[in-house]
Structure formats: structure tokens, C-alpha cells
Amino acid sequence: MTVNKDQHITVDGTVGDVHVATGGTLLGVGKVKNLIVDTGGIVAPGHSPGCLTADNLSLSGTYQAQLEGTEPCHSYDQITVTGAIILKGKLEVSLGKGFKPMAGQRYTLINNTGTQSIKGTFTGLAEGATIKADGYTFQITYKGGTGNDAVLTARLAADTASVSSLQKSDNPLSYIALAILLLAAAAAGVVVVRKRRSGPRRKA
């Protein structure tokens, strides 16, 4: 089966080979044999969100992954592959309305149930690289899960990370920068809570 330009085809059953051509989009929660996504083609698992299963995956196009929670197939997108995986294409991550990831949460975007390692990477996302979505930062590994899965890990939001890094420093200039940041946050209506250091107070 071929998904041609301007076509949006949903696969919810079991089919044979699927070729997503440039300009085509594949959706659904079905199972396919060989899934080939050309440059300019899109695979967007589920019905926002959901899971697709393939025997083999060759991705030169775009994987559009939506995150709405931490449960695969029910609250975030996933592709399960039982055989070979070749990545050359892009990864686009979006968050469901109102979803706020917490630092440390993991999302297995490609569940590699085979024994082979993933070949290649998403464009611009080498092992350990980061990608941002709606102000949140995620780090990618192709050695996650059982050792060969493509997994995103949520990190601190950009503004929170800036405050955290300043708090760790004893440089007086850092405290000045922190004060400026807190004033700016207050003006924007953002409340920042800073933990008090443990231990005795310094004498004047």
C-alpha cells in the first residue's frame, strides 16, 4: 500500500508493506510489515495518541510524536518495531493541551523489540542531544529501555533550569542575576519558590 501526496490514511488493522510517499501521512494503531517513510512523508501513530507496529522501519521522513502523559499508546505515541530500524528523518514532538512533563519522565517513542540496535539517528539529534517542545526540553537516547529503544527523557523547563543553575553558584554576581530573574518573573506573574539552605546561619 502506498500513501500518496496529500493523502491521510489510517491503518487500524493488519496490512502488508506500507510506503509513505512525499506529502503523505500515515496514522492509526494497526500493524504493518515493512514501513518505509520517504523524505517529506509523515508517520503520526494512533488517533492522537496511539501506537503503530511494524516488522521493519525505514524512516527518511518525519515522525510526529504527541505527548499527553506517560503511558505508551494511551497518552503518548509509540512505534513498536520487531526487526530492523533505520533512522534518517526528523522528529517533531508536541504536547497535548495542558500537559506538563515532569523532570525524569521517560517516553519510549520507538519500542525496539528486536535484537538489533537502531541504525542512524533523527536529523540533528545525535545520542544525548536535546529537543524542545512547548518550552520543555527533552533528551534523546537510542540505547534506552531494554538497551536499543529510542527514548526521550524530560528535563527541566528552560526558565526553571536557569534559576536552578544560578542557585547552585556562590558567585555574588550570580545572586544579582538571580534577583533580576526573580523580579522579571514576578512582573510576569510567575511565582518562584527557592529552598532555604540547610545548616546554621552565618554570623554577621
TORNUPA-654210 format. One record per atom (N, C-alpha, C, O): x, y negated, z negated. Coordinates in steps of 0.2 Angstrom, whole numbers, padded with zeros to 4 digits, always signed. Layout:
<rs>
XYZ
...
</rs>
This chain:
<rs>
+0004+0006+0000
+0000+0000+0000
+0004-0006+0000
+0009-0007-0004
+0002-0011+0004
+0006-0017+0004
+0002-0023+0002
-0004-0024+0004
+0004-0027-0002
+0001-0033-0005
+0004-0039+0000
+0010-0041-0001
+0000-0042+0004
+0002-0047+0009
+0002-0054+0006
-0001-0055+0001
+0004-0058+0010
+0004-0065+0008
-0003-0068+0007
-0007-0066+0011
-0004-0071+0001
-0010-0074-0001
-0015-0069-0003
-0021-0071-0005
-0013-0063-0004
-0017-0058-0007
-0015-0057-0014
-0010-0057-0017
-0021-0056-0018
-0020-0054-0026
-0024-0048-0026
-0030-0047-0027
-0020-0042-0027
-0023-0036-0028
-0022-0033-0035
-0016-0033-0037
-0027-0030-0037
-0027-0027-0044
-0027-0020-0044
-0032-0017-0040
-0022-0017-0047
-0022-0009-0047
-0023-0007-0054
-0019-0008-0058
-0029-0003-0055
-0031-0001-0061
-0031+0007-0062
-0031+0010-0067
-0030+0010-0056
-0030+0017-0056
-0023+0020-0054
-0018+0016-0055
-0022+0025-0051
-0016+0028-0049
-0015+0028-0041
-0020+0030-0038
-0010+0025-0039
-0009+0024-0032
-0002+0026-0030
+0002+0028-0034
+0000+0026-0024
+0007+0028-0021
+0011+0022-0022
+0011+0018-0026
+0016+0022-0017
+0020+0016-0016
+0017+0010-0015
+0012+0009-0012
+0019+0004-0019
+0017-0002-0018
+0022-0007-0016
+0027-0008-0019
+0021-0011-0011
+0026-0016-0008
+0023-0023-0009
+0018-0024-0005
+0025-0027-0013
+0023-0034-0014
+0027-0038-0009
+0033-0040-0011
+0024-0041-0004
+0027-0045+0001
+0028-0052-0002
+0024-0054-0007
+0032-0056+0002
+0032-0063+0000
+0025-0067+0000
+0022-0066+0005
+0024-0070-0005
+0017-0073-0006
+0012-0069-0009
+0006-0071-0010
+0013-0062-0010
+0008-0058-0013
+0009-0057-0020
+0014-0059-0023
+0003-0055-0023
+0003-0055-0031
+0000-0048-0033
-0006-0047-0030
+0003-0044-0037
+0001-0038-0039
-0001-0039-0047
+0003-0041-0051
-0007-0037-0048
-0010-0037-0055
-0013-0030-0057
-0013-0025-0053
-0015-0029-0063
-0018-0023-0065
-0014-0019-0071
-0009-0021-0073
-0018-0013-0072
-0015-0009-0078
-0014-0002-0075
-0014+0003-0079
-0013-0001-0068
-0013+0005-0065
-0006+0008-0065
-0001+0005-0068
-0005+0014-0062
+0001+0017-0061
+0003+0018-0054
-0001+0020-0050
+0009+0016-0052
+0011+0017-0045
+0018+0021-0045
+0021+0022-0050
+0019+0023-0039
+0026+0027-0038
+0031+0022-0037
+0034+0019-0043
+0033+0020-0031
+0039+0015-0031
+0036+0008-0030
+0032+0007-0026
+0038+0004-0035
+0036-0003-0034
+0041-0008-0032
+0046-0008-0035
+0040-0010-0026
+0045-0015-0023
+0042-0022-0022
+0037-0023-0019
+0045-0027-0025
+0043-0034-0025
+0048-0038-0021
+0054-0039-0024
+0046-0040-0016
+0051-0044-0011
+0052-0051-0014
+0048-0053-0019
+0057-0055-0012
+0058-0062-0014
+0052-0066-0012
+0049-0065-0006
+0049-0069-0017
+0043-0073-0016
+0037-0070-0018
+0031-0072-0018
+0037-0063-0019
+0032-0059-0021
+0031-0060-0029
+0036-0061-0032
+0025-0058-0032
+0024-0059-0039
+0021-0052-0042
+0017-0049-0039
+0024-0050-0048
+0020-0045-0051
+0018-0048-0058
+0023-0051-0062
+0012-0047-0060
+0009-0050-0066
+0005-0045-0069
-0001-0045-0068
+0008-0041-0073
+0004-0035-0076
-0002-0037-0079
-0003-0042-0082
-0007-0032-0079
-0013-0032-0083
-0018-0037-0081
-0018-0039-0075
-0023-0039-0085
-0028-0043-0084
-0027-0049-0089
-0032-0052-0092
-0021-0051-0090
-0019-0056-0094
-0021-0055-0102
-0026-0057-0104
-0016-0051-0105
-0011-0047-0103
-0012-0040-0102
-0018-0038-0102
-0007-0036-0101
-0008-0029-0099
-0002-0025-0097
+0004-0028-0097
-0002-0019-0095
+0004-0015-0093
+0003-0012-0087
-0003-0009-0085
+0008-0012-0083
+0008-0008-0077
+0014-0002-0078
+0018-0003-0082
+0013+0003-0074
+0018+0009-0075
+0020+0010-0068
+0016+0011-0063
+0027+0012-0067
+0030+0013-0060
+0035+0019-0061
+0038+0019-0066
+0035+0023-0056
+0041+0028-0056
+0048+0025-0055
+0052+0026-0059
+0048+0020-0051
+0054+0016-0049
+0052+0009-0048
+0047+0007-0045
+0057+0004-0050
+0055-0003-0049
+0061-0006-0046
+0067-0006-0048
+0060-0010-0040
+0065-0014-0037
+0062-0021-0036
+0057-0022-0032
+0064-0026-0041
+0061-0032-0041
+0066-0038-0038
+0071-0039-0042
+0064-0041-0033
+0068-0046-0030
+0064-0053-0030
+0066-0058-0029
+0057-0052-0032
+0053-0057-0033
+0052-0060-0040
+0057-0060-0043
+0046-0061-0042
+0045-0064-0049
+0041-0060-0053
+0036-0057-0051
+0043-0059-0059
+0039-0055-0065
+0036-0061-0069
+0040-0064-0073
+0030-0062-0069
+0026-0066-0073
+0024-0063-0079
+0019-0059-0079
+0027-0065-0085
+0025-0061-0091
+0022-0066-0096
+0024-0072-0097
+0016-0064-0098
+0012-0068-0103
+0013-0065-0110
+0012-0059-0111
+0014-0070-0115
+0014-0068-0122
+0009-0071-0126
+0008-0077-0126
+0005-0067-0129
-0001-0069-0134
+0000-0066-0141
-0004-0068-0145
+0004-0061-0142
+0005-0058-0148
+0011-0053-0148
+0015-0054-0143
+0011-0048-0152
+0017-0044-0152
+0015-0037-0151
+0020-0032-0151
+0009-0035-0148
+0008-0028-0146
+0008-0027-0139
+0003-0031-0135
+0012-0023-0136
+0013-0022-0129
+0006-0020-0126
+0003-0016-0129
+0004-0022-0120
-0001-0020-0116
-0008-0024-0119
-0012-0025-0115
-0008-0025-0125
-0014-0028-0128
-0013-0036-0129
-0018-0040-0128
-0007-0038-0131
-0006-0045-0132
+0000-0048-0129
+0002-0054-0129
+0004-0044-0125
+0009-0046-0121
+0010-0041-0115
+0009-0035-0116
+0012-0044-0109
+0013-0040-0103
+0019-0035-0104
+0024-0037-0107
+0019-0030-0100
+0024-0025-0100
+0024-0021-0094
+0019-0019-0091
+0030-0019-0091
+0030-0014-0086
+0034-0008-0088
+0040-0009-0091
+0031-0002-0088
+0034+0004-0090
+0037+0008-0084
+0033+0009-0079
+0043+0009-0084
+0047+0012-0078
+0050+0019-0080
+0054+0019-0085
+0048+0024-0077
+0051+0031-0079
+0057+0033-0075
+0061+0037-0077
+0059+0029-0070
+0065+0030-0066
+0070+0025-0065
+0072+0022-0070
+0072+0023-0059
+0077+0018-0058
+0074+0011-0058
+0068+0010-0056
+0078+0006-0061
+0076-0001-0061
+0082-0005-0058
+0087-0005-0060
+0080-0009-0053
+0084-0014-0050
+0082-0021-0051
+0076-0022-0048
+0085-0025-0054
+0083-0032-0055
+0087-0037-0051
+0093-0037-0052
+0084-0041-0047
+0087-0046-0043
+0083-0053-0044
+0085-0058-0041
+0077-0052-0046
+0072-0058-0046
+0072-0062-0052
+0076-0062-0056
+0066-0066-0052
+0066-0071-0058
+0061-0068-0063
+0057-0064-0062
+0062-0071-0069
+0057-0070-0075
+0054-0077-0076
+0057-0082-0078
+0047-0077-0077
+0044-0083-0079
+0040-0080-0085
+0036-0076-0085
+0040-0084-0091
+0037-0082-0097
+0032-0088-0099
+0034-0094-0098
+0026-0086-0100
+0021-0091-0103
+0018-0089-0109
+0018-0083-0110
+0016-0093-0113
+0012-0091-0119
+0005-0092-0119
+0003-0097-0116
+0001-0088-0122
-0006-0089-0122
-0008-0095-0126
-0004-0097-0131
-0014-0097-0125
-0016-0103-0129
-0016-0102-0136
-0019-0098-0139
-0012-0107-0140
-0012-0106-0147
-0007-0101-0150
-0006-0101-0156
-0004-0097-0146
+0001-0093-0148
+0007-0096-0150
+0010-0100-0146
+0010-0095-0156
+0016-0097-0159
+0021-0092-0161
+0020-0089-0167
+0025-0090-0157
+0030-0085-0159
+0034-0086-0165
+0035-0092-0167
+0036-0081-0169
+0040-0082-0175
+0047-0079-0173
+0048-0074-0170
+0052-0083-0176
+0059-0081-0175
+0060-0073-0177
+0058-0071-0182
+0063-0070-0172
+0064-0062-0173
+0059-0058-0170
+0061-0052-0170
+0054-0060-0168
+0049-0056-0165
+0052-0054-0158
+0055-0057-0154
+0050-0047-0156
+0053-0044-0150
+0047-0042-0145
+0042-0040-0147
+0049-0043-0139
+0044-0042-0134
+0047-0037-0128
+0052-0040-0125
+0045-0031-0128
+0049-0027-0123
+0045-0028-0116
+0040-0025-0115
+0048-0032-0112
+0045-0033-0105
+0045-0028-0100
+0041-0026-0096
+0051-0024-0101
+0052-0018-0096
+0054-0012-0101
+0059-0012-0104
+0049-0008-0102
+0050-0002-0106
+0053+0004-0101
+0049+0007-0098
+0059+0005-0102
+0063+0010-0098
+0063+0016-0101
+0067+0017-0106
+0058+0021-0099
+0058+0027-0102
+0063+0032-0099
+0063+0038-0102
+0066+0030-0094
+0071+0035-0091
+0078+0035-0095
+0078+0032-0100
+0082+0038-0092
+0089+0039-0095
+0094+0034-0092
+0099+0033-0095
+0092+0031-0086
+0097+0026-0083
+0097+0019-0086
+0091+0017-0088
+0102+0016-0086
+0102+0009-0088
+0099+0004-0082
+0099+0006-0076
+0097-0002-0084
+0094-0006-0079
+0100-0009-0075
+0105-0011-0078
+0099-0009-0068
+0104-0012-0064
+0102-0019-0062
+0097-0020-0060
+0107-0023-0063
+0106-0030-0062
+0103-0034-0067
+0102-0031-0073
+0101-0040-0066
+0098-0044-0071
+0093-0049-0068
+0093-0050-0062
+0089-0052-0072
+0084-0058-0069
+0089-0063-0067
+0094-0064-0070
+0087-0067-0062
+0091-0073-0059
+0092-0078-0065
+0088-0080-0068
+0099-0079-0066
+0101-0084-0071
+0101-0082-0078
+0102-0085-0083
+0099-0075-0079
+0098-0073-0086
+0102-0067-0087
+0100-0061-0087
+0109-0068-0088
+0113-0063-0090
+0112-0060-0097
+0108-0063-0100
+0115-0054-0098
+0114-0051-0105
+0116-0057-0111
+0121-0060-0111
+0111-0058-0115
+0111-0063-0120
+0109-0070-0119
+0110-0074-0123
+0107-0071-0112
+0105-0078-0110
+0099-0079-0114
+0095-0075-0116
+0097-0086-0113
+0091-0088-0116
+0086-0091-0111
+0088-0094-0106
+0080-0091-0112
+0075-0094-0108
+0070-0097-0112
+0068-0095-0118
+0067-0103-0110
+0062-0107-0114
+0055-0106-0111
+0054-0106-0105
+0050-0106-0116
+0043-0106-0113
+0039-0110-0119
+0039-0109-0124
+0036-0116-0116
+0032-0120-0120
+0035-0122-0127
+0032-0122-0132
+0042-0124-0126
+0046-0127-0132
+0049-0121-0136
+0053-0123-0141
+0048-0115-0135
+0051-0110-0139
+0057-0106-0135
+0056-0106-0128
+0062-0104-0138
+0067-0101-0135
+0067-0094-0136
+0066-0091-0142
+0069-0090-0131
+0069-0083-0131
+0076-0080-0129
+0078-0083-0124
+0079-0075-0132
+0085-0072-0129
+0084-0065-0126
+0079-0062-0129
+0087-0064-0121
+0086-0058-0117
+0091-0053-0118
+0097-0055-0118
+0090-0046-0119
+0094-0041-0118
+0092-0036-0114
+0086-0035-0113
+0096-0032-0110
+0094-0027-0106
+0096-0020-0109
+0096-0015-0106
+0098-0021-0115
+0100-0015-0119
+0096-0014-0126
+0098-0011-0131
+0090-0017-0125
+0086-0017-0131
+0082-0010-0132
+0082-0006-0128
+0077-0010-0137
+0073-0004-0138
+0077+0002-0139
+0080+0003-0144
+0076+0007-0135
+0080+0013-0135
+0087+0013-0132
+0090+0018-0132
+0089+0007-0131
+0096+0006-0128
+0096+0004-0121
+0101+0002-0118
+0090+0004-0117
+0090+0002-0110
+0084-0001-0108
+0082-0001-0102
+0081-0005-0113
+0075-0009-0111
+0076-0016-0110
+0081-0019-0113
+0072-0020-0106
+0073-0027-0106
+0068-0030-0111
+0062-0030-0111
+0072-0033-0116
+0068-0036-0122
+0070-0043-0123
+0075-0045-0123
+0064-0047-0125
+0065-0054-0127
+0064-0054-0134
+0060-0051-0137
+0069-0058-0137
+0068-0060-0145
+0067-0067-0146
+0071-0071-0143
+0062-0069-0149
+0060-0076-0151
+0065-0079-0155
+0067-0076-0161
+0068-0085-0154
+0072-0089-0158
+0068-0095-0161
+0062-0095-0159
+0072-0099-0165
+0068-0105-0167
+0066-0110-0162
+0070-0110-0157
+0061-0113-0163
+0059-0118-0158
+0065-0124-0158
+0068-0124-0163
+0065-0127-0152
+0071-0132-0151
+0071-0137-0157
+0077-0138-0159
+0066-0140-0159
+0066-0145-0164
+0068-0143-0171
+0072-0146-0174
+0065-0137-0172
+0067-0134-0179
+0074-0132-0179
+0077-0132-0184
+0077-0129-0173
+0084-0127-0173
+0088-0133-0175
+0093-0132-0178
+0086-0139-0172
+0091-0145-0173
+0091-0147-0180
+0096-0148-0183
+0085-0146-0184
+0085-0148-0191
+0089-0143-0195
+0093-0145-0199
+0088-0137-0193
+0092-0131-0197
+0099-0132-0196
+0103-0131-0201
+0102-0133-0190
+0109-0134-0189
+0112-0140-0193
+0117-0140-0196
+0108-0145-0194
+0110-0151-0197
+0110-0150-0205
+0115-0152-0208
+0106-0146-0207
+0105-0144-0214
+0111-0140-0217
+0113-0141-0222
+0114-0136-0212
+0120-0132-0214
+0126-0136-0215
+0131-0133-0217
+0127-0142-0212
+0133-0146-0212
+0133-0150-0218
+0128-0153-0221
+0139-0151-0221
+0141-0155-0227
+0144-0162-0224
+0146-0166-0228
+0144-0163-0218
+0147-0169-0215
+0142-0175-0216
+0136-0174-0214
+0144-0180-0220
+0139-0186-0221
+0136-0188-0215
+0130-0191-0215
+0139-0188-0209
+0136-0191-0203
+0130-0186-0201
+0125-0189-0198
+0131-0180-0203
+0125-0175-0201
+0119-0177-0205
+0113-0176-0202
+0120-0179-0211
+0114-0181-0215
+0111-0188-0213
+0105-0188-0213
+0115-0192-0210
+0112-0198-0207
+0108-0196-0201
+0103-0199-0200
+0111-0192-0197
+0107-0189-0191
+0101-0186-0193
+0096-0186-0190
+0101-0182-0198
+0095-0178-0201
+0090-0183-0203
+0084-0182-0202
+0092-0189-0207
+0087-0194-0209
+0084-0197-0203
+0078-0198-0203
+0088-0198-0197
+0085-0201-0191
+0080-0196-0188
+0074-0198-0186
+0082-0190-0188
+0077-0185-0185
+0071-0184-0189
+0066-0184-0186
+0072-0184-0196
+0066-0184-0200
+0061-0190-0199
+0055-0189-0199
+0064-0196-0199
+0060-0202-0198
+0056-0202-0191
+0050-0204-0191
+0060-0199-0186
+0057-0198-0180
+0051-0193-0180
+0046-0194-0177
+0052-0188-0184
+0047-0183-0184
+0041-0185-0188
+0035-0184-0186
+0042-0189-0193
+0037-0192-0197
+0033-0197-0193
+0026-0197-0193
+0036-0201-0189
+0032-0206-0184
+0028-0202-0179
+0023-0205-0177
+0030-0196-0177
+0026-0192-0173
+0021-0188-0176
+0017-0184-0173
+0021-0188-0183
+0016-0184-0186
+0018-0177-0188
+0014-0173-0189
+0024-0176-0188
+0027-0169-0189
+0029-0169-0196
+0033-0173-0198
+0027-0164-0200
+0030-0163-0207
+0035-0158-0207
+0034-0152-0205
+0041-0160-0210
+0047-0155-0210
+0048-0154-0218
+0049-0159-0221
+0048-0148-0220
+0050-0146-0227
+0057-0144-0227
+0059-0139-0223
+0061-0146-0232
+0068-0145-0232
+0069-0141-0239
+0067-0144-0244
+0072-0135-0239
+0073-0132-0245
+0078-0135-0250
+0083-0138-0247
+0077-0136-0256
+0082-0138-0261
+0087-0133-0262
+0086-0127-0263
+0094-0136-0262
+0099-0131-0263
+0099-0128-0270
+0097-0132-0275
+0101-0122-0271
+0101-0119-0277
+0107-0121-0281
+0112-0123-0278
+0108-0120-0287
+0114-0122-0291
+0113-0128-0295
+0108-0132-0294
+0118-0129-0299
+0117-0136-0303
+0118-0142-0299
+0122-0142-0294
+0115-0147-0302
+0116-0154-0298
+0123-0156-0299
+0126-0155-0305
+0125-0160-0295
+0132-0163-0296
+0131-0169-0300
+0126-0173-0300
+0136-0170-0305
+0136-0176-0309
+0138-0182-0305
+0142-0182-0300
+0135-0188-0307
+0136-0194-0304
+0143-0196-0305
+0146-0202-0303
</rs>
